[in-house]
Amino acid sequence: MPQLFKNAGWFTTAAGKIYHDAVLDQDPISWSYPANHTAWIQCGEGDIVDPVGNNYCGVTENSKTPYTDEDLVFTECIKRLDLAH
């Protein structure tokens, strides 16, 4: 579907939790702006860690890294919106 929109003149890009890197690599002709491979933040000192072992890090006032993966995705999305504009 993204290739259809791109071929019709739309700006297409993939970011966030919908399009993971494996999907992006399989279809590079669909994107106006190439995929980036985000280095996700690992839980660190001061974070609230998911007890089940998922890579969920809750940021606290004691966190060494004061932002989350969602902040990285948001920043990348704003960048791509600016490119599309």
PyMOL Python script that loads the backbone (N, CA, C, O; Angstrom):
from pymol import cmd

cmd.read_pdbstr("""\
ATOM      1  N   MET A   1       0.801  -1.196   0.000  1.00  0.00           N
ATOM      2  CA  MET A   1       0.000   0.000   0.000  1.00  0.00           C
ATOM      3  C   MET A   1       0.854   1.276   0.000  1.00  0.00           C
ATOM      4  O   MET A   1       0.518   2.223  -0.711  1.00  0.00           O
ATOM      5  N   PRO A   2       1.960   1.331   0.783  1.00  0.00           N
ATOM      6  CA  PRO A   2       2.768   2.549   0.740  1.00  0.00           C
ATOM      7  C   PRO A   2       3.313   2.846  -0.655  1.00  0.00           C
ATOM      8  O   PRO A   2       3.402   4.007  -1.054  1.00  0.00           O
ATOM      9  N   GLN A   3       3.678   1.796  -1.400  1.00  0.00           N
ATOM     10  CA  GLN A   3       4.196   2.010  -2.750  1.00  0.00           C
ATOM     11  C   GLN A   3       3.125   2.623  -3.653  1.00  0.00           C
ATOM     12  O   GLN A   3       3.436   3.471  -4.490  1.00  0.00           O
ATOM     13  N   LEU A   4       1.895   2.212  -3.495  1.00  0.00           N
ATOM     14  CA  LEU A   4       0.780   2.778  -4.260  1.00  0.00           C
ATOM     15  C   LEU A   4       0.670   4.282  -3.989  1.00  0.00           C
ATOM     16  O   LEU A   4       0.551   5.081  -4.918  1.00  0.00           O
ATOM     17  N   PHE A   5       0.712   4.655  -2.715  1.00  0.00           N
ATOM     18  CA  PHE A   5       0.644   6.072  -2.365  1.00  0.00           C
ATOM     19  C   PHE A   5       1.860   6.835  -2.888  1.00  0.00           C
ATOM     20  O   PHE A   5       1.720   7.942  -3.409  1.00  0.00           O
ATOM     21  N   LYS A   6       3.055   6.246  -2.752  1.00  0.00           N
ATOM     22  CA  LYS A   6       4.272   6.897  -3.247  1.00  0.00           C
ATOM     23  C   LYS A   6       4.176   7.131  -4.749  1.00  0.00           C
ATOM     24  O   LYS A   6       4.499   8.215  -5.235  1.00  0.00           O
ATOM     25  N   ASN A   7       3.733   6.119  -5.480  1.00  0.00           N
ATOM     26  CA  ASN A   7       3.613   6.243  -6.931  1.00  0.00           C
ATOM     27  C   ASN A   7       2.555   7.268  -7.343  1.00  0.00           C
ATOM     28  O   ASN A   7       2.591   7.781  -8.461  1.00  0.00           O
ATOM     29  N   ALA A   8       1.631   7.563  -6.461  1.00  0.00           N
ATOM     30  CA  ALA A   8       0.597   8.571  -6.729  1.00  0.00           C
ATOM     31  C   ALA A   8       1.038   9.966  -6.289  1.00  0.00           C
ATOM     32  O   ALA A   8       0.261  10.917  -6.367  1.00  0.00           O
ATOM     33  N   GLY A   9       2.303  10.091  -5.820  1.00  0.00           N
ATOM     34  CA  GLY A   9       2.839  11.400  -5.478  1.00  0.00           C
ATOM     35  C   GLY A   9       2.860  11.753  -4.002  1.00  0.00           C
ATOM     36  O   GLY A   9       3.256  12.862  -3.644  1.00  0.00           O
ATOM     37  N   TRP A  10       2.449  10.848  -3.147  1.00  0.00           N
ATOM     38  CA  TRP A  10       2.449  11.097  -1.706  1.00  0.00           C
ATOM     39  C   TRP A  10       3.838  10.841  -1.132  1.00  0.00           C
ATOM     40  O   TRP A  10       4.610  10.048  -1.672  1.00  0.00           O
ATOM     41  N   PHE A  11       4.142  11.520  -0.037  1.00  0.00           N
ATOM     42  CA  PHE A  11       5.360  11.256   0.730  1.00  0.00           C
ATOM     43  C   PHE A  11       5.086  10.059   1.626  1.00  0.00           C
ATOM     44  O   PHE A  11       4.139  10.080   2.413  1.00  0.00           O
ATOM     45  N   THR A  12       5.894   9.026   1.518  1.00  0.00           N
ATOM     46  CA  THR A  12       5.693   7.835   2.346  1.00  0.00           C
ATOM     47  C   THR A  12       6.918   7.596   3.209  1.00  0.00           C
ATOM     48  O   THR A  12       8.055   7.762   2.768  1.00  0.00           O
ATOM     49  N   THR A  13       6.665   7.211   4.425  1.00  0.00           N
ATOM     50  CA  THR A  13       7.734   6.908   5.364  1.00  0.00           C
ATOM     51  C   THR A  13       7.195   5.948   6.408  1.00  0.00           C
ATOM     52  O   THR A  13       5.982   5.786   6.545  1.00  0.00           O
ATOM     53  N   ALA A  14       8.072   5.329   7.123  1.00  0.00           N
ATOM     54  CA  ALA A  14       7.651   4.378   8.154  1.00  0.00           C
ATOM     55  C   ALA A  14       8.398   4.694   9.437  1.00  0.00           C
ATOM     56  O   ALA A  14       9.621   4.834   9.451  1.00  0.00           O
ATOM     57  N   ALA A  15       7.645   4.799  10.497  1.00  0.00           N
ATOM     58  CA  ALA A  15       8.244   5.064  11.798  1.00  0.00           C
ATOM     59  C   ALA A  15       7.290   4.571  12.869  1.00  0.00           C
ATOM     60  O   ALA A  15       6.079   4.496  12.663  1.00  0.00           O
ATOM     61  N   GLY A  16       7.849   4.242  13.994  1.00  0.00           N
ATOM     62  CA  GLY A  16       7.009   3.839  15.109  1.00  0.00           C
ATOM     63  C   GLY A  16       6.886   2.339  15.259  1.00  0.00           C
ATOM     64  O   GLY A  16       7.721   1.578  14.772  1.00  0.00           O
ATOM     65  N   LYS A  17       5.847   1.931  15.930  1.00  0.00           N
ATOM     66  CA  LYS A  17       5.691   0.529  16.292  1.00  0.00           C
ATOM     67  C   LYS A  17       5.005  -0.301  15.210  1.00  0.00           C
ATOM     68  O   LYS A  17       5.002  -1.528  15.298  1.00  0.00           O
ATOM     69  N   ILE A  18       4.435   0.324  14.209  1.00  0.00           N
ATOM     70  CA  ILE A  18       3.757  -0.418  13.152  1.00  0.00           C
ATOM     71  C   ILE A  18       4.765  -1.078  12.225  1.00  0.00           C
ATOM     72  O   ILE A  18       4.655  -2.265  11.919  1.00  0.00           O
ATOM     73  N   TYR A  19       5.746  -0.302  11.781  1.00  0.00           N
ATOM     74  CA  TYR A  19       6.733  -0.802  10.829  1.00  0.00           C
ATOM     75  C   TYR A  19       8.045  -1.069  11.540  1.00  0.00           C
ATOM     76  O   TYR A  19       8.758  -0.141  11.920  1.00  0.00           O
ATOM     77  N   HIS A  20       8.354  -2.328  11.717  1.00  0.00           N
ATOM     78  CA  HIS A  20       9.613  -2.702  12.352  1.00  0.00           C
ATOM     79  C   HIS A  20      10.685  -2.852  11.283  1.00  0.00           C
ATOM     80  O   HIS A  20      10.365  -2.995  10.103  1.00  0.00           O
ATOM     81  N   ASP A  21      11.947  -2.822  11.679  1.00  0.00           N
ATOM     82  CA  ASP A  21      13.055  -2.807  10.733  1.00  0.00           C
ATOM     83  C   ASP A  21      12.999  -3.937   9.715  1.00  0.00           C
ATOM     84  O   ASP A  21      13.325  -3.708   8.551  1.00  0.00           O
ATOM     85  N   ALA A  22      12.605  -5.134  10.096  1.00  0.00           N
ATOM     86  CA  ALA A  22      12.556  -6.257   9.150  1.00  0.00           C
ATOM     87  C   ALA A  22      11.587  -5.961   8.009  1.00  0.00           C
ATOM     88  O   ALA A  22      11.877  -6.292   6.859  1.00  0.00           O
ATOM     89  N   VAL A  23      10.453  -5.351   8.302  1.00  0.00           N
ATOM     90  CA  VAL A  23       9.470  -5.006   7.270  1.00  0.00           C
ATOM     91  C   VAL A  23      10.023  -3.903   6.374  1.00  0.00           C
ATOM     92  O   VAL A  23       9.845  -3.944   5.156  1.00  0.00           O
ATOM     93  N   LEU A  24      10.677  -2.940   6.958  1.00  0.00           N
ATOM     94  CA  LEU A  24      11.224  -1.822   6.189  1.00  0.00           C
ATOM     95  C   LEU A  24      12.252  -2.306   5.181  1.00  0.00           C
ATOM     96  O   LEU A  24      12.271  -1.840   4.042  1.00  0.00           O
ATOM     97  N   ASP A  25      13.096  -3.226   5.582  1.00  0.00           N
ATOM     98  CA  ASP A  25      14.138  -3.728   4.699  1.00  0.00           C
ATOM     99  C   ASP A  25      13.582  -4.533   3.537  1.00  0.00           C
ATOM    100  O   ASP A  25      14.223  -4.626   2.490  1.00  0.00           O
ATOM    101  N   GLN A  26      12.416  -5.108   3.699  1.00  0.00           N
ATOM    102  CA  GLN A  26      11.847  -5.948   2.653  1.00  0.00           C
ATOM    103  C   GLN A  26      11.236  -5.131   1.519  1.00  0.00           C
ATOM    104  O   GLN A  26      10.990  -5.684   0.448  1.00  0.00           O
ATOM    105  N   ASP A  27      10.988  -3.864   1.706  1.00  0.00           N
ATOM    106  CA  ASP A  27      10.246  -3.101   0.715  1.00  0.00           C
ATOM    107  C   ASP A  27      10.773  -1.664   0.578  1.00  0.00           C
ATOM    108  O   ASP A  27      10.000  -0.720   0.742  1.00  0.00           O
ATOM    109  N   PRO A  28      12.058  -1.478   0.284  1.00  0.00           N
ATOM    110  CA  PRO A  28      12.614  -0.118   0.261  1.00  0.00           C
ATOM    111  C   PRO A  28      12.029   0.773  -0.834  1.00  0.00           C
ATOM    112  O   PRO A  28      12.073   1.996  -0.702  1.00  0.00           O
ATOM    113  N   ILE A  29      11.479   0.200  -1.916  1.00  0.00           N
ATOM    114  CA  ILE A  29      10.928   1.039  -2.981  1.00  0.00           C
ATOM    115  C   ILE A  29       9.617   1.706  -2.589  1.00  0.00           C
ATOM    116  O   ILE A  29       9.105   2.555  -3.319  1.00  0.00           O
ATOM    117  N   SER A  30       9.076   1.326  -1.446  1.00  0.00           N
ATOM    118  CA  SER A  30       7.810   1.913  -0.991  1.00  0.00           C
ATOM    119  C   SER A  30       7.993   3.227  -0.229  1.00  0.00           C
ATOM    120  O   SER A  30       7.014   3.923   0.043  1.00  0.00           O
ATOM    121  N   TRP A  31       9.207   3.565   0.110  1.00  0.00           N
ATOM    122  CA  TRP A  31       9.413   4.696   1.010  1.00  0.00           C
ATOM    123  C   TRP A  31      10.088   5.867   0.319  1.00  0.00           C
ATOM    124  O   TRP A  31      11.094   5.691  -0.368  1.00  0.00           O
ATOM    125  N   SER A  32       9.539   7.062   0.499  1.00  0.00           N
ATOM    126  CA  SER A  32      10.163   8.290   0.002  1.00  0.00           C
ATOM    127  C   SER A  32      11.386   8.633   0.831  1.00  0.00           C
ATOM    128  O   SER A  32      12.354   9.198   0.322  1.00  0.00           O
ATOM    129  N   TYR A  33      11.338   8.295   2.084  1.00  0.00           N
ATOM    130  CA  TYR A  33      12.429   8.552   3.018  1.00  0.00           C
ATOM    131  C   TYR A  33      12.872   7.207   3.561  1.00  0.00           C
ATOM    132  O   TYR A  33      12.038   6.437   4.038  1.00  0.00           O
ATOM    133  N   PRO A  34      14.172   6.900   3.500  1.00  0.00           N
ATOM    134  CA  PRO A  34      14.618   5.551   3.866  1.00  0.00           C
ATOM    135  C   PRO A  34      14.401   5.209   5.337  1.00  0.00           C
ATOM    136  O   PRO A  34      14.281   6.078   6.201  1.00  0.00           O
ATOM    137  N   ALA A  35      14.359   3.928   5.571  1.00  0.00           N
ATOM    138  CA  ALA A  35      14.197   3.424   6.933  1.00  0.00           C
ATOM    139  C   ALA A  35      15.421   3.775   7.767  1.00  0.00           C
ATOM    140  O   ALA A  35      16.546   3.808   7.268  1.00  0.00           O
ATOM    141  N   ASN A  36      15.183   4.030   9.013  1.00  0.00           N
ATOM    142  CA  ASN A  36      16.309   4.182   9.931  1.00  0.00           C
ATOM    143  C   ASN A  36      16.245   3.026  10.913  1.00  0.00           C
ATOM    144  O   ASN A  36      15.171   2.503  11.208  1.00  0.00           O
ATOM    145  N   HIS A  37      17.373   2.646  11.402  1.00  0.00           N
ATOM    146  CA  HIS A  37      17.438   1.550  12.366  1.00  0.00           C
ATOM    147  C   HIS A  37      17.718   2.160  13.742  1.00  0.00           C
ATOM    148  O   HIS A  37      18.866   2.399  14.118  1.00  0.00           O
ATOM    149  N   THR A  38      16.661   2.396  14.460  1.00  0.00           N
ATOM    150  CA  THR A  38      16.760   3.042  15.755  1.00  0.00           C
ATOM    151  C   THR A  38      17.426   2.119  16.769  1.00  0.00           C
ATOM    152  O   THR A  38      17.054   0.954  16.909  1.00  0.00           O
ATOM    153  N   ALA A  39      18.392   2.648  17.455  1.00  0.00           N
ATOM    154  CA  ALA A  39      19.006   1.913  18.564  1.00  0.00           C
ATOM    155  C   ALA A  39      18.139   2.169  19.793  1.00  0.00           C
ATOM    156  O   ALA A  39      18.191   3.242  20.394  1.00  0.00           O
ATOM    157  N   TRP A  40      17.351   1.173  20.153  1.00  0.00           N
ATOM    158  CA  TRP A  40      16.416   1.338  21.258  1.00  0.00           C
ATOM    159  C   TRP A  40      17.138   1.468  22.583  1.00  0.00           C
ATOM    160  O   TRP A  40      18.217   0.910  22.784  1.00  0.00           O
ATOM    161  N   ILE A  41      16.528   2.205  23.467  1.00  0.00           N
ATOM    162  CA  ILE A  41      17.086   2.451  24.790  1.00  0.00           C
ATOM    163  C   ILE A  41      16.904   1.208  25.654  1.00  0.00           C
ATOM    164  O   ILE A  41      15.812   0.646  25.735  1.00  0.00           O
ATOM    165  N   GLN A  42      17.959   0.801  26.276  1.00  0.00           N
ATOM    166  CA  GLN A  42      17.896  -0.317  27.213  1.00  0.00           C
ATOM    167  C   GLN A  42      17.646   0.239  28.614  1.00  0.00           C
ATOM    168  O   GLN A  42      18.055   1.355  28.931  1.00  0.00           O
ATOM    169  N   CYS A  43      16.981  -0.541  29.434  1.00  0.00           N
ATOM    170  CA  CYS A  43      16.731  -0.106  30.807  1.00  0.00           C
ATOM    171  C   CYS A  43      18.064   0.156  31.504  1.00  0.00           C
ATOM    172  O   CYS A  43      19.040  -0.569  31.313  1.00  0.00           O
ATOM    173  N   GLY A  44      18.076   1.193  32.304  1.00  0.00           N
ATOM    174  CA  GLY A  44      19.314   1.566  32.974  1.00  0.00           C
ATOM    175  C   GLY A  44      19.095   1.942  34.424  1.00  0.00           C
ATOM    176  O   GLY A  44      18.031   1.726  35.004  1.00  0.00           O
ATOM    177  N   GLU A  45      20.116   2.497  34.965  1.00  0.00           N
ATOM    178  CA  GLU A  45      20.132   2.887  36.373  1.00  0.00           C
ATOM    179  C   GLU A  45      19.022   3.896  36.665  1.00  0.00           C
ATOM    180  O   GLU A  45      18.893   4.903  35.970  1.00  0.00           O
ATOM    181  N   GLY A  46      18.225   3.621  37.694  1.00  0.00           N
ATOM    182  CA  GLY A  46      17.159   4.523  38.117  1.00  0.00           C
ATOM    183  C   GLY A  46      15.821   4.286  37.449  1.00  0.00           C
ATOM    184  O   GLY A  46      14.824   4.887  37.850  1.00  0.00           O
ATOM    185  N   ASP A  47      15.768   3.419  36.432  1.00  0.00           N
ATOM    186  CA  ASP A  47      14.512   3.146  35.722  1.00  0.00           C
ATOM    187  C   ASP A  47      13.644   2.159  36.496  1.00  0.00           C
ATOM    188  O   ASP A  47      14.141   1.365  37.295  1.00  0.00           O
ATOM    189  N   ILE A  48      12.351   2.224  36.246  1.00  0.00           N
ATOM    190  CA  ILE A  48      11.440   1.186  36.705  1.00  0.00           C
ATOM    191  C   ILE A  48      11.466   0.111  35.631  1.00  0.00           C
ATOM    192  O   ILE A  48      11.150   0.380  34.472  1.00  0.00           O
ATOM    193  N   VAL A  49      11.839  -1.099  36.008  1.00  0.00           N
ATOM    194  CA  VAL A  49      12.000  -2.182  35.042  1.00  0.00           C
ATOM    195  C   VAL A  49      10.806  -3.128  35.114  1.00  0.00           C
ATOM    196  O   VAL A  49      10.330  -3.467  36.198  1.00  0.00           O
ATOM    197  N   ASP A  50      10.327  -3.552  33.935  1.00  0.00           N
ATOM    198  CA  ASP A  50       9.220  -4.506  33.850  1.00  0.00           C
ATOM    199  C   ASP A  50       9.640  -5.816  34.518  1.00  0.00           C
ATOM    200  O   ASP A  50      10.642  -6.410  34.117  1.00  0.00           O
ATOM    201  N   PRO A  51       8.907  -6.275  35.516  1.00  0.00           N
ATOM    202  CA  PRO A  51       9.292  -7.495  36.238  1.00  0.00           C
ATOM    203  C   PRO A  51       9.220  -8.764  35.393  1.00  0.00           C
ATOM    204  O   PRO A  51       9.828  -9.772  35.752  1.00  0.00           O
ATOM    205  N   VAL A  52       8.489  -8.737  34.278  1.00  0.00           N
ATOM    206  CA  VAL A  52       8.363  -9.907  33.409  1.00  0.00           C
ATOM    207  C   VAL A  52       9.588 -10.052  32.509  1.00  0.00           C
ATOM    208  O   VAL A  52       9.829 -11.133  31.972  1.00  0.00           O
ATOM    209  N   GLY A  53      10.353  -9.001  32.337  1.00  0.00           N
ATOM    210  CA  GLY A  53      11.559  -9.072  31.529  1.00  0.00           C
ATOM    211  C   GLY A  53      11.451  -8.430  30.161  1.00  0.00           C
ATOM    212  O   GLY A  53      12.402  -8.485  29.381  1.00  0.00           O
ATOM    213  N   ASN A  54      10.305  -7.816  29.848  1.00  0.00           N
ATOM    214  CA  ASN A  54      10.192  -7.078  28.595  1.00  0.00           C
ATOM    215  C   ASN A  54      11.063  -5.837  28.677  1.00  0.00           C
ATOM    216  O   ASN A  54      11.403  -5.384  29.770  1.00  0.00           O
ATOM    217  N   ASN A  55      11.422  -5.291  27.539  1.00  0.00           N
ATOM    218  CA  ASN A  55      12.256  -4.093  27.545  1.00  0.00           C
ATOM    219  C   ASN A  55      11.383  -2.855  27.727  1.00  0.00           C
ATOM    220  O   ASN A  55      11.327  -1.989  26.855  1.00  0.00           O
ATOM    221  N   TYR A  56      10.710  -2.785  28.860  1.00  0.00           N
ATOM    222  CA  TYR A  56       9.941  -1.598  29.215  1.00  0.00           C
ATOM    223  C   TYR A  56      10.680  -0.891  30.323  1.00  0.00           C
ATOM    224  O   TYR A  56      10.974  -1.489  31.358  1.00  0.00           O
ATOM    225  N   CYS A  57      10.983   0.370  30.120  1.00  0.00           N
ATOM    226  CA  CYS A  57      11.687   1.153  31.124  1.00  0.00           C
ATOM    227  C   CYS A  57      10.829   2.348  31.503  1.00  0.00           C
ATOM    228  O   CYS A  57      10.535   3.201  30.666  1.00  0.00           O
ATOM    229  N   GLY A  58      10.437   2.405  32.740  1.00  0.00           N
ATOM    230  CA  GLY A  58       9.719   3.567  33.236  1.00  0.00           C
ATOM    231  C   GLY A  58      10.725   4.590  33.726  1.00  0.00           C
ATOM    232  O   GLY A  58      11.570   4.283  34.566  1.00  0.00           O
ATOM    233  N   VAL A  59      10.639   5.791  33.209  1.00  0.00           N
ATOM    234  CA  VAL A  59      11.577   6.837  33.584  1.00  0.00           C
ATOM    235  C   VAL A  59      11.167   7.426  34.924  1.00  0.00           C
ATOM    236  O   VAL A  59       9.987   7.677  35.170  1.00  0.00           O
ATOM    237  N   THR A  60      12.137   7.641  35.772  1.00  0.00           N
ATOM    238  CA  THR A  60      11.917   8.273  37.070  1.00  0.00           C
ATOM    239  C   THR A  60      12.852   9.469  37.191  1.00  0.00           C
ATOM    240  O   THR A  60      13.671   9.713  36.304  1.00  0.00           O
ATOM    241  N   GLU A  61      12.735  10.203  38.269  1.00  0.00           N
ATOM    242  CA  GLU A  61      13.644  11.341  38.476  1.00  0.00           C
ATOM    243  C   GLU A  61      15.087  10.878  38.684  1.00  0.00           C
ATOM    244  O   GLU A  61      16.016  11.682  38.612  1.00  0.00           O
ATOM    245  N   ASN A  62      15.273   9.573  38.944  1.00  0.00           N
ATOM    246  CA  ASN A  62      16.615   9.034  39.146  1.00  0.00           C
ATOM    247  C   ASN A  62      17.169   8.338  37.901  1.00  0.00           C
ATOM    248  O   ASN A  62      18.270   7.789  37.951  1.00  0.00           O
ATOM    249  N   SER A  63      16.444   8.348  36.805  1.00  0.00           N
ATOM    250  CA  SER A  63      16.890   7.663  35.593  1.00  0.00           C
ATOM    251  C   SER A  63      18.122   8.342  34.999  1.00  0.00           C
ATOM    252  O   SER A  63      18.209   9.568  34.930  1.00  0.00           O
ATOM    253  N   LYS A  64      19.061   7.516  34.579  1.00  0.00           N
ATOM    254  CA  LYS A  64      20.274   8.033  33.952  1.00  0.00           C
ATOM    255  C   LYS A  64      19.946   8.620  32.573  1.00  0.00           C
ATOM    256  O   LYS A  64      20.527   9.632  32.181  1.00  0.00           O
ATOM    257  N   THR A  65      19.012   7.989  31.830  1.00  0.00           N
ATOM    258  CA  THR A  65      18.527   8.492  30.544  1.00  0.00           C
ATOM    259  C   THR A  65      17.103   8.989  30.769  1.00  0.00           C
ATOM    260  O   THR A  65      16.209   8.181  31.024  1.00  0.00           O
ATOM    261  N   PRO A  66      16.868  10.308  30.682  1.00  0.00           N
ATOM    262  CA  PRO A  66      15.565  10.867  31.057  1.00  0.00           C
ATOM    263  C   PRO A  66      14.500  10.841  29.960  1.00  0.00           C
ATOM    264  O   PRO A  66      13.596  11.676  29.961  1.00  0.00           O
ATOM    265  N   TYR A  67      14.596   9.897  29.027  1.00  0.00           N
ATOM    266  CA  TYR A  67      13.590   9.772  27.981  1.00  0.00           C
ATOM    267  C   TYR A  67      13.447   8.304  27.597  1.00  0.00           C
ATOM    268  O   TYR A  67      14.254   7.466  27.998  1.00  0.00           O
ATOM    269  N   THR A  68      12.415   8.005  26.818  1.00  0.00           N
ATOM    270  CA  THR A  68      12.085   6.620  26.495  1.00  0.00           C
ATOM    271  C   THR A  68      12.132   6.389  24.980  1.00  0.00           C
ATOM    272  O   THR A  68      12.360   7.316  24.203  1.00  0.00           O
ATOM    273  N   ASP A  69      11.911   5.136  24.582  1.00  0.00           N
ATOM    274  CA  ASP A  69      11.817   4.805  23.159  1.00  0.00           C
ATOM    275  C   ASP A  69      10.722   5.619  22.474  1.00  0.00           C
ATOM    276  O   ASP A  69      10.877   6.038  21.326  1.00  0.00           O
ATOM    277  N   GLU A  70       9.622   5.840  23.180  1.00  0.00           N
ATOM    278  CA  GLU A  70       8.526   6.610  22.609  1.00  0.00           C
ATOM    279  C   GLU A  70       8.970   8.033  22.288  1.00  0.00           C
ATOM    280  O   GLU A  70       8.526   8.610  21.295  1.00  0.00           O
ATOM    281  N   ASP A  71       9.836   8.601  23.113  1.00  0.00           N
ATOM    282  CA  ASP A  71      10.376   9.930  22.833  1.00  0.00           C
ATOM    283  C   ASP A  71      11.232   9.912  21.570  1.00  0.00           C
ATOM    284  O   ASP A  71      11.186  10.853  20.779  1.00  0.00           O
ATOM    285  N   LEU A  72      12.016   8.840  21.374  1.00  0.00           N
ATOM    286  CA  LEU A  72      12.822   8.715  20.162  1.00  0.00           C
ATOM    287  C   LEU A  72      11.935   8.635  18.929  1.00  0.00           C
ATOM    288  O   LEU A  72      12.204   9.288  17.921  1.00  0.00           O
ATOM    289  N   VAL A  73      10.877   7.834  19.007  1.00  0.00           N
ATOM    290  CA  VAL A  73       9.953   7.676  17.876  1.00  0.00           C
ATOM    291  C   VAL A  73       9.264   9.008  17.584  1.00  0.00           C
ATOM    292  O   VAL A  73       9.138   9.397  16.423  1.00  0.00           O
ATOM    293  N   PHE A  74       8.823   9.700  18.614  1.00  0.00           N
ATOM    294  CA  PHE A  74       8.157  10.990  18.437  1.00  0.00           C
ATOM    295  C   PHE A  74       9.082  11.983  17.735  1.00  0.00           C
ATOM    296  O   PHE A  74       8.659  12.671  16.806  1.00  0.00           O
ATOM    297  N   THR A  75      10.328  12.060  18.167  1.00  0.00           N
ATOM    298  CA  THR A  75      11.298  12.973  17.562  1.00  0.00           C
ATOM    299  C   THR A  75      11.516  12.627  16.087  1.00  0.00           C
ATOM    300  O   THR A  75      11.581  13.520  15.242  1.00  0.00           O
ATOM    301  N   GLU A  76      11.629  11.333  15.780  1.00  0.00           N
ATOM    302  CA  GLU A  76      11.804  10.895  14.392  1.00  0.00           C
ATOM    303  C   GLU A  76      10.568  11.226  13.556  1.00  0.00           C
ATOM    304  O   GLU A  76      10.693  11.636  12.402  1.00  0.00           O
ATOM    305  N   CYS A  77       9.398  11.056  14.121  1.00  0.00           N
ATOM    306  CA  CYS A  77       8.161  11.373  13.392  1.00  0.00           C
ATOM    307  C   CYS A  77       8.062  12.853  13.072  1.00  0.00           C
ATOM    308  O   CYS A  77       7.656  13.221  11.969  1.00  0.00           O
ATOM    309  N   ILE A  78       8.421  13.698  14.008  1.00  0.00           N
ATOM    310  CA  ILE A  78       8.411  15.150  13.766  1.00  0.00           C
ATOM    311  C   ILE A  78       9.386  15.497  12.638  1.00  0.00           C
ATOM    312  O   ILE A  78       9.074  16.319  11.777  1.00  0.00           O
ATOM    313  N   LYS A  79      10.548  14.880  12.646  1.00  0.00           N
ATOM    314  CA  LYS A  79      11.538  15.102  11.588  1.00  0.00           C
ATOM    315  C   LYS A  79      10.946  14.734  10.221  1.00  0.00           C
ATOM    316  O   LYS A  79      11.104  15.473   9.249  1.00  0.00           O
ATOM    317  N   ARG A  80      10.268  13.592  10.158  1.00  0.00           N
ATOM    318  CA  ARG A  80       9.707  13.135   8.889  1.00  0.00           C
ATOM    319  C   ARG A  80       8.522  14.004   8.453  1.00  0.00           C
ATOM    320  O   ARG A  80       8.328  14.225   7.257  1.00  0.00           O
ATOM    321  N   LEU A  81       7.743  14.487   9.392  1.00  0.00           N
ATOM    322  CA  LEU A  81       6.658  15.410   9.040  1.00  0.00           C
ATOM    323  C   LEU A  81       7.224  16.697   8.439  1.00  0.00           C
ATOM    324  O   LEU A  81       6.666  17.241   7.486  1.00  0.00           O
ATOM    325  N   ASP A  82       8.328  17.176   8.999  1.00  0.00           N
ATOM    326  CA  ASP A  82       8.974  18.359   8.446  1.00  0.00           C
ATOM    327  C   ASP A  82       9.466  18.088   7.028  1.00  0.00           C
ATOM    328  O   ASP A  82       9.330  18.946   6.155  1.00  0.00           O
ATOM    329  N   LEU A  83      10.037  16.905   6.786  1.00  0.00           N
ATOM    330  CA  LEU A  83      10.478  16.546   5.440  1.00  0.00           C
ATOM    331  C   LEU A  83       9.303  16.492   4.459  1.00  0.00           C
ATOM    332  O   LEU A  83       9.422  16.932   3.315  1.00  0.00           O
ATOM    333  N   ALA A  84       8.178  15.955   4.909  1.00  0.00           N
ATOM    334  CA  ALA A  84       7.015  15.825   4.044  1.00  0.00           C
ATOM    335  C   ALA A  84       6.419  17.181   3.709  1.00  0.00           C
ATOM    336  O   ALA A  84       5.869  17.382   2.626  1.00  0.00           O
ATOM    337  N   HIS A  85       6.535  18.111   4.652  1.00  0.00           N
ATOM    338  CA  HIS A  85       5.964  19.437   4.469  1.00  0.00           C
ATOM    339  C   HIS A  85       6.701  20.170   3.387  1.00  0.00           C
ATOM    340  O   HIS A  85       6.368  21.314   3.080  1.00  0.00           O
TER     341      HIS A  85
END
""", "prot")
cmd.dss("prot")
cmd.show_as("cartoon", "prot")
cmd.util.cbc("prot")
cmd.orient("prot")
